[in-house]
Amino acid sequence: MKTLIVYSTLTGNTQKVAEAIQEVFEVQADLAPVEDNPSAEGYDLILVGFWVDKGMADKKSKEYLSSLRHKKVGLFATLGAYPDSDHARQTMIQSSQLLDSSNQLTGTFICQGKVDPRLTAMYKQFPEGHPHAMTPERIARLQEAAKHPNEADFTKAKAVFAEVRRQLLAGEI
Ligand SMILES: Cc1cc2nc3c(=O)[nH]c(=O)nc-3n(C[C@H](O)[C@H](O)[C@H](O)COP(=O)(O)O)c2cc1C
């Protein structure tokens, strides 16, 4: 069983999750940045990792996801918001809808990732009442995001894709 893990990252969070997931598949998984535009031919499973940009998969991942045909696909992502938020759920749903209907979605994982301090500094400049202004709730969320992805996230991500691997090997999917 051959697996390709393709990831998109600006500041490294999504790459860390990709590398953790690779451990599940050991030598049977190839890891490549999305910029390499790796061919999906010959792989039994394609895992695509993206960072969340304005409530969607980032631009490079969008293009890669849209290009896949007739593949078993898993998605993973990192974002600033809480992983159990509507924002995270909607992001994953909308991103998975980029997949052509000839593909099969096998599993998803999403967790927080430290937000680029340059973005946080920009938020701080917005006046009170601005939709992106700093509020105590936003500060708490960014502080929590700064601790991710962490070991617990890696463990959860691995569990999701270890189960996908099991199902694939068992011929259940
Ligand atoms: C330009 C930009 C837009 C972002 N948009 C969102 C967003 O819409 N929702 C969200 O929860 N996080 C958002 N984030 C936070 C990133 O998705 C998050 O920090 C992610 O872990 C970055 O991953 P990376 O280190 O792999 O680049 C944004 C970050 C940047 C820089």
The ligand as a Gaussian input file, in Angstrom:
#p B3LYP/6-31G(d) Opt

LIG

0 1
 C       -3.293000      35.087000       5.845000
 C       -3.796000      34.147000       6.920000
 C       -5.138000      33.833000       6.951000
 C       -5.633000      32.965000       7.944000
 N       -6.965000      32.663000       7.969000
 C       -7.442000      31.877000       8.953000
 C       -8.836000      31.590000       9.030000
 O       -9.642000      32.005000       8.198000
 N       -9.265000      30.828000      10.062000
 C       -8.429000      30.331000      11.013000
 O       -8.905000      29.654000      11.933000
 N       -7.094000      30.544000      10.957000
 C       -6.586000      31.313000       9.959000
 N       -5.234000      31.545000       9.882000
 C       -4.328000      30.862000      10.826000
 C       -3.567000      29.699000      10.155000
 O       -4.452000      28.867000       9.422000
 C       -2.867000      28.824000      11.212000
 O       -1.994000      29.587000      12.012000
 C       -2.132000      27.647000      10.572000
 O       -1.728000      26.749000      11.582000
 C       -0.883000      28.059000       9.793000
 O       -0.298000      26.864000       9.286000
 P        1.186000      26.775000       8.714000
 O        2.148000      27.018000       9.866000
 O        1.292000      25.381000       8.203000
 O        1.342000      27.810000       7.656000
 C       -4.742000      32.402000       8.912000
 C       -3.380000      32.727000       8.849000
 C       -2.897000      33.584000       7.869000
 C       -1.429000      33.921000       7.834000

